């Protein structure tokens, strides 16, 4: 199973809570109380727009402000709160920095712990059993399947999010972005780069 295939998650058995949510959604839809298309739009907004935009602002600020970057790497929770982001699922944040020699990858092997204040809702593939297992067992192969081929000399560090701590990747600043404003830099940052499955 290729993890980045966004439809592939349907092949994996649902966790009990996911099965209950799917059953409730099905009943509400059948009774005309829920419009599945509207729900999909709301989820997509949180997955792709609202949350990741917050994280992109954090990353862009770190790229243009060395003092902020130091604070972010020392105490991410406090530094992220400086920009107004925090709350449930973001009570204890840790930011890990990609370099030319180190690439960081975030996973939650037990369930789907994820930093909602800066990334929104987790993508479906992040919760898939295949991603959760392979990120730990064979991260280089997994990343290659997801379109991120890393040279053999690059060390991959896998960070396991939990109820106690959520991780966010500080990607390398893209080449050729000197002179960009923080807003222009934020537009280059993707959700997947902040999880570590993509390089900018």
Secondary structure by P-SEA (a helix, b strand, c coil): cccccccccccccccaaaaaaaaaaaaaaaaccccaaaaaaaaaaaaccaaaaaaaaaaaaaaacaaaaaaaaacaaaaaaaaccccccccbbbbbbbcccbbbbbbbccccccccccccccccccccaaaaaaaaccaaaaaaaacccccccbbbbbbbbcccbbbbbbcccccccccccaaaaaaacccccccccccc
